[in-house]
């Protein structure tokens, strides 16, 4: 594939697998081993299991507000799998599949959503930045890392993500413009899940596609079927190779759908109907990949059921280990804002300790 052959101004998605799991673009099918295919499917199932349990824990009052990834597993797992070990992942807050591929421990993921600051402390060698909740700010970070790589003469590539709503923020445009001007090796991925909380994609921009925004900055843009794990892997891999060889940034629009709520504080039934959701369930990336693997006789229904049980046991064990441990140290809430805690935070810390001890 050459990006020039996939016109960003046209709504023709780059696709390899159809919704029935059949290969429709044999020439572009990635050359992956059976073990690699099984790893990708396991990771997608792991992501979904973590999501489902997290939703349950949050509803039980055992976890803070959570941002589900249901329906976006192929976008995340496929793109992250195209990265090399030394590349940087710069997430927003809905990149569970990418975190798993890049080696972020489940403990860290659950610690973060549990409200413990140590969830953002990545293990040695895991080149993943912490969650970035302010919309679009992570694009600035990614552009900066990419420019720094060039200055230092390193060949590392940066992969970063944003939602469709984030394309309406200034950070999105500033970061891409900066990366383009300085030829930074950054892959900007838009997870177009059709809604920015309750705002429909069509209300975000008059552009026919989000991929076409690449044209204004003089960089390649491609519209990819985000529910096709092979298409996401293939497109991201080509963009990464191009960036690593000095070709600069690429903008990828991953056309997908958020099957769940924006966060556990959201009620999607207020702004979309069940018919739309049911139609997208037929395009479910996990189901599509499962059909492909079944057709290749790489998995069976029994194998999958056993795997699901194994993954659920791992998830439950990890969460309970966090839940049964002592809560976050009070000092941790205050001391990570600055290198040295300023007087006003020291005062707040004293006041809060007094409050907890029954003072006024």
C-alpha positions in Angstrom: 0.0 0.0 0.0 1.0 3.6 -0.7 -0.9 6.2 1.2 -1.3 8.2 -2.0 -3.6 5.4 -3.2 -6.0 5.9 -0.4 -7.4 9.4 -0.9 -8.1 11.1 2.5 -10.8 13.3 0.8 -12.8 10.2 0.0 -14.7 7.9 2.3 -13.1 4.7 1.0 -11.7 2.9 4.1 -8.5 0.9 3.9 -9.7 -2.6 4.8 -8.3 -6.1 4.7 -11.0 -8.1 6.6 -14.7 -7.8 6.0 -17.2 -8.1 8.8 -17.5 -11.8 8.3 -13.8 -12.3 8.9 -13.0 -13.0 5.3 -9.9 -11.5 3.6 -10.8 -9.1 0.8 -7.4 -7.7 0.2 -5.0 -10.7 0.1 -2.1 -8.7 -1.2 -2.1 -6.5 1.9 -2.6 -9.2 4.5 0.3 -9.0 7.0 2.7 -11.9 7.2 2.0 -12.9 10.8 2.7 -16.3 12.3 0.0 -18.3 14.0 1.5 -17.5 17.4 1.3 -13.8 16.6 -2.3 -14.1 15.5 -3.2 -15.9 18.7 -1.4 -13.3 20.8 -3.3 -10.5 19.1 -6.6 -12.2 19.7 -5.7 -13.0 23.3 -4.8 -9.4 23.9 -8.1 -8.2 22.4 -10.0 -10.6 24.6 -7.9 -9.5 27.6 -8.8 -5.9 26.9 -12.5 -6.7 26.8 -12.4 -8.8 29.9 -10.6 -6.0 31.8 -13.3 -3.6 30.6 -16.2 -5.7 31.5 -14.9 -6.3 35.0 -13.9 -2.7 35.5 -17.5 -1.6 34.7 -18.8 -4.1 37.2 -16.3 -2.9 39.9 -17.2 0.8 39.3 -21.0 0.1 39.5 -20.3 -1.7 42.8 -18.5 1.4 44.1 -15.2 -0.3 44.2 -13.5 1.8 41.5 -13.6 5.4 40.4 -15.0 6.7 37.1 -13.8 4.5 34.2 -13.5 5.0 30.4 -14.5 1.8 28.6 -12.8 0.7 25.4 -15.5 -1.8 24.2 -15.5 -1.9 20.4 -12.2 -0.2 19.9 -9.9 -3.2 20.6 -8.6 -3.6 17.0 -7.8 0.1 16.6 -5.6 -0.1 19.7 -4.1 -3.5 19.6 -3.4 -3.5 15.9 -1.7 -0.1 15.9 0.4 -0.7 19.0 1.6 -4.1 17.7 3.2 -2.3 14.7 5.6 -0.5 17.1 9.2 -1.4 18.0 10.4 -1.8 21.6 12.1 1.6 21.8 9.2 3.6 20.3 7.2 5.9 22.5 3.4 5.5 23.2 1.7 8.7 24.2 -1.9 7.9 25.1 -5.0 9.9 26.0 -7.2 7.9 28.4 -8.9 5.3 26.2 -6.0 3.1 25.0 -6.3 0.0 27.1 -5.4 -2.4 24.2 -2.3 -0.3 23.4 -1.2 -0.3 27.0 -1.4 -4.1 27.2 0.7 -4.5 24.0 3.3 -2.1 25.1 3.9 -3.9 28.4 1.9 -1.8 30.9 1.0 -4.2 33.8 -2.6 -4.7 34.6 -1.8 -3.7 38.1 -0.8 -0.2 36.9 -3.9 0.1 34.8 -6.3 -0.7 37.7 -4.3 1.3 40.2 -4.8 4.4 38.0 -8.6 4.0 37.8 -8.6 3.1 41.5 -7.3 6.5 42.2 -3.7 5.6 43.1 -1.0 7.8 41.7 1.4 4.8 41.4 -0.5 3.5 38.5 1.3 6.1 36.4 4.7 4.8 37.4 5.8 2.7 34.4 8.2 -0.2 34.9 11.8 0.3 33.6 11.9 0.0 29.8 8.2 0.6 29.2 8.2 3.7 27.1 4.6 4.8 27.8 3.6 8.2 29.0 0.9 8.5 31.8 -2.8 9.0 31.0 -3.5 12.5 29.7 -7.1 13.5 30.5 -7.0 17.2 29.2 -8.2 16.8 25.6 -5.5 17.1 23.1 -2.6 17.8 25.4 -1.0 14.5 24.6 -0.5 15.5 21.0 1.7 18.3 22.1 3.7 15.9 24.2 4.1 13.5 21.3 5.2 16.2 18.9 7.8 17.4 21.5 9.2 13.9 21.9 9.4 13.4 18.1 11.3 16.7 17.7 13.6 15.7 20.5 14.3 12.4 18.8 15.4 14.2 15.7 17.6 16.6 17.6 19.3 13.7 19.4 19.6 11.7 16.2 17.5 8.8 17.5 15.4 6.6 15.3 12.5 6.1 17.7 9.0 6.8 16.5 6.1 8.2 18.6 2.5 6.9 18.4 -0.2 9.0 19.9 -4.0 8.8 20.1 -6.9 11.2 20.2 -10.7 10.9 19.9 -12.8 12.5 17.1 -13.9 15.3 19.5 -10.3 16.1 20.2 -9.8 17.2 16.5 -11.8 20.3 17.4 -9.2 21.4 20.0 -6.3 23.7 19.2 -3.7 21.3 20.6 -4.6 18.9 17.8 -3.8 21.4 15.0 -0.8 23.0 16.7 0.9 19.6 17.4 0.4 18.3 13.9 1.6 21.6 12.4 4.7 21.6 14.5 5.5 17.9 13.8 5.0 18.5 10.1 7.3 21.6 10.0 10.0 19.9 11.9 9.5 16.5 10.2 9.0 14.8 13.5 8.6 11.0 13.5 5.1 11.0 15.0 2.1 8.9 14.1 -1.1 10.7 15.0 -4.1 8.3 15.4 -7.7 9.5 15.6 -9.9 7.0 17.3 -13.1 8.1 15.5 -15.7 6.3 17.6 -18.4 8.6 16.2 -19.1 10.5 19.4 -17.4 13.1 21.6 -19.3 12.2 24.7 -22.8 13.1 23.3 -21.7 15.2 20.3 -21.9 13.3 17.0 -19.0 13.2 14.7 -20.9 15.2 12.0 -21.3 18.1 14.6 -17.5 18.3 15.1 -16.5 19.4 11.6 -17.7 20.0 8.1 -14.8 17.9 6.8 -16.0 14.8 4.9 -13.3 12.8 6.7 -11.0 13.4 9.7 -8.1 12.0 7.7 -8.3 14.8 5.2 -7.1 17.3 7.9 -3.6 15.9 7.1 -3.7 17.8 3.7 -3.6 21.2 5.4 -0.3 20.3 7.0 1.3 18.7 4.0 1.5 15.2 5.5 0.0 11.8 4.5 -3.5 11.0 5.8 -5.4 7.7 5.6 -8.9 6.6 6.6 -8.7 3.0 8.0 -11.4 0.6 9.1 -10.6 0.7 12.8 -12.4 -2.5 13.5 -10.1 -4.4 11.1 -7.0 -5.4 13.1 -5.0 -6.3 10.0 -5.8 -2.9 8.4 -4.8 -1.0 11.5 -1.6 -3.0 11.9 -0.7 -2.6 8.2 -1.4 1.1 8.0 0.4 1.9 11.2 3.4 -0.2 10.4 3.9 1.5 7.0 3.5 5.0 8.7 6.1 4.0 11.3 8.6 2.7 8.8 8.2 5.9 6.8 8.7 8.0 9.9 11.7 6.0 11.0 13.3 6.6 7.6 13.0 10.3 7.9 9.6 10.7 6.2 7.9 12.6 9.0 4.5 12.4 10.6 1.3 10.6 9.4 -2.3 11.1 10.4 -4.5 8.0 10.6 -8.2 8.1 11.1 -9.4 4.8 12.6 -13.1 4.6 11.9 -14.6 2.6 14.8 -17.4 2.8 17.3 -17.7 3.1 21.1 -20.1 0.2 22.0 -20.3 1.4 25.6 -20.5 4.7 27.4 -18.0 7.5 27.1 -17.3 6.9 30.8 -19.2 5.4 33.7 -20.6 8.9 34.3 -22.3 8.9 30.9 -25.6 7.5 29.8 -25.4 6.9 26.0 -29.1 6.0 25.7 -29.9 9.8 26.0 -28.2 10.6 22.7 -28.1 7.4 20.5 -30.6 4.7 19.8 -30.3 0.9 20.3 -30.7 0.2 16.6 -27.4 2.1 15.8 -25.6 0.1 18.5 -26.9 -3.2 17.3 -25.8 -2.4 13.7 -22.3 -1.7 15.0 -22.2 -4.9 17.1 -22.2 -6.8 13.8 -18.9 -5.0 13.0 -17.5 -5.9 16.4 -13.7 -6.2 16.0 -13.3 -9.1 18.4 -16.1 -11.0 16.6 -14.6 -10.2 13.2 -11.2 -11.5 14.1 -12.7 -14.5 15.9 -14.5 -15.5 12.6 -11.2 -15.2 10.7 -9.4 -17.5 13.2 -12.2 -20.0 13.3 -12.0 -20.2 9.5 -8.3 -20.9 9.7 -9.0 -23.6 12.4 -6.6 -21.8 14.8 -9.1 -21.6 17.6 -12.3 -23.3 18.7 -15.3 -22.3 20.8 -14.0 -24.5 23.6 -10.5 -23.0 23.4 -12.0 -19.5 23.6 -14.2 -20.4 26.6 -11.2 -21.8 28.5 -9.2 -18.6 27.6 -12.0 -16.4 28.8 -12.0 -18.2 32.2 -8.3 -17.9 32.5 -8.3 -14.2 31.7 -11.2 -13.5 34.1 -9.3 -15.2 36.9 -6.2 -13.1 36.2 -8.3 -9.9 36.2 -10.1 -10.7 39.4 -6.9 -11.7 41.1 -5.1 -8.5 40.0 -7.9 -6.2 41.2 -8.5 -7.9 44.5 -4.7 -7.6 45.2 -5.1 -3.8 44.8 -8.3 -3.6 46.7 -7.0 -5.5 49.7 -3.9 -3.3 49.9 -3.8 -0.1 52.0 -5.2 3.0 50.3 -3.1 5.7 48.7 -0.8 7.5 51.1 -2.2 11.0 51.8 1.1 12.7 51.1 1.1 11.2 47.6 -1.9 13.3 46.6 0.0 16.5 47.4 3.7 15.9 46.7 3.7 15.0 43.0 2.6 18.4 41.6 6.0 20.1 42.0 9.6 19.1 42.5 9.3 20.6 46.0 6.0 21.1 47.7 5.1 24.8 47.8 3.8 26.4 51.1 0.2 26.5 50.0 0.2 22.7 49.3 2.0 22.0 52.6 -0.8 24.0 54.4 -3.5 22.1 52.5 -1.8 18.8 53.6 -1.8 19.9 57.2 -5.4 21.0 57.1 -6.5 17.7 55.5 -4.6 15.6 58.1 -6.3 17.6 60.8 -9.7 17.0 59.2 -9.1 13.2 59.0 -8.0 13.3 62.7 -11.2 15.0 63.7 -10.0 18.5 63.7 -11.6 21.6 62.2 
